[in-house]
Amino acid sequence: MKRTTVFVPEQVEQDLHHYARQDNRPTASLVREALEEYVARRRQPPSLPSFAAQFASGHAGTAEDTDAILFKALSPHGDQLKRKATARTRATTATKSRR
């Protein structure tokens, strides 16, 4: 902790001593608490990066519905595999029928 000197009006000093006795606390403790609250109120909230919300879709729930959105027109394994399997079956059947 760092020591500092603060000049305050006499009435403020009297009030500080009064509240310190009332709360059974040192005056310095009240001053530290008041300064901490003041600084906390003045502190700027952390800012977002400049690219935040640049790519907003305008739709709520996009992150949760990613798979449904990506594969809306695609069937990543289903249709493609069925087509290949059907083509293989036809080729195998045609080969067997030639024998």
C-alpha positions as CSV (number, residue, x, y, z in Angstrom):
1,M,0.0,0.0,0.0
2,K,1.2,3.5,-0.8
3,R,0.9,6.5,1.6
4,T,-0.5,9.7,0.3
5,T,-1.5,13.1,1.7
6,V,-4.9,14.6,0.9
7,F,-6.1,18.0,1.9
8,V,-9.8,18.1,2.8
9,P,-12.1,20.8,4.2
10,E,-12.4,20.8,7.9
11,Q,-16.1,19.8,7.8
12,V,-15.3,16.8,5.6
13,E,-12.6,15.7,8.1
14,Q,-15.0,16.0,11.0
15,D,-17.6,14.0,9.1
16,L,-15.0,11.3,8.3
17,H,-14.0,11.0,12.0
18,H,-17.7,10.9,13.0
19,Y,-18.5,8.1,10.5
20,A,-15.3,6.2,11.5
21,R,-16.3,6.3,15.2
22,Q,-19.8,5.3,14.3
23,D,-18.7,2.3,12.2
24,N,-15.8,1.5,14.7
25,R,-13.3,1.7,11.8
26,P,-10.2,3.8,11.1
27,T,-10.7,7.0,9.2
28,A,-8.1,5.8,6.6
29,S,-10.3,2.7,6.0
30,L,-13.3,4.9,5.1
31,V,-11.1,7.1,2.8
32,R,-9.7,4.0,1.0
33,E,-13.2,2.6,0.5
34,A,-14.5,5.9,-0.8
35,L,-11.6,6.3,-3.2
36,E,-12.0,2.7,-4.5
37,E,-15.7,3.2,-5.1
38,Y,-15.0,6.5,-7.0
39,V,-12.3,4.9,-9.1
40,A,-14.5,1.9,-9.9
41,R,-17.3,4.1,-11.1
42,R,-15.0,6.1,-13.3
43,R,-13.2,3.1,-14.8
44,Q,-14.1,2.6,-18.4
45,P,-15.5,-0.9,-19.2
46,P,-13.2,-2.9,-21.5
47,S,-13.9,-2.1,-25.1
48,L,-14.6,-4.7,-27.7
49,P,-12.2,-5.3,-30.5
50,S,-12.9,-3.2,-33.6
51,F,-14.1,-6.2,-35.6
52,A,-16.8,-7.1,-33.0
53,A,-20.3,-7.3,-34.6
54,Q,-18.9,-6.5,-38.1
55,F,-20.5,-9.6,-39.5
56,A,-23.8,-9.6,-37.7
57,S,-26.4,-11.6,-39.6
58,G,-29.4,-9.9,-38.1
59,H,-30.7,-13.3,-37.0
60,A,-30.8,-14.4,-33.4
61,G,-29.5,-17.8,-32.4
62,T,-27.1,-18.1,-35.4
63,A,-24.4,-19.6,-33.2
64,E,-26.7,-22.3,-31.8
65,D,-28.1,-23.2,-35.2
66,T,-24.8,-23.4,-37.1
67,D,-25.2,-27.0,-38.2
68,A,-28.7,-26.6,-39.4
69,I,-27.8,-23.5,-41.3
70,L,-24.7,-25.0,-42.9
71,F,-26.3,-28.3,-43.9
72,K,-29.7,-26.9,-44.9
73,A,-29.1,-27.7,-48.6
74,L,-26.5,-30.4,-48.0
75,S,-26.6,-33.9,-46.6
76,P,-22.9,-34.3,-45.8
77,H,-23.0,-38.1,-45.7
78,G,-26.4,-39.3,-46.5
79,D,-27.3,-38.4,-50.2
80,Q,-23.8,-38.6,-51.6
81,L,-23.1,-42.0,-50.1
82,K,-26.5,-43.3,-51.3
83,R,-25.8,-42.2,-54.8
84,K,-22.3,-43.8,-54.8
85,A,-23.8,-47.0,-53.4
86,T,-26.5,-47.0,-56.0
87,A,-24.0,-46.5,-58.7
88,R,-21.8,-49.3,-57.4
89,T,-24.8,-51.6,-57.1
90,R,-25.8,-50.9,-60.7
91,A,-22.2,-51.5,-61.9
92,T,-21.9,-54.8,-60.0
93,T,-25.3,-56.0,-61.3
94,A,-24.3,-55.1,-64.8
95,T,-21.0,-56.9,-64.5
96,K,-22.7,-60.0,-63.1
97,S,-25.3,-60.0,-65.8
98,R,-22.6,-59.9,-68.5
99,R,-21.0,-63.1,-67.2
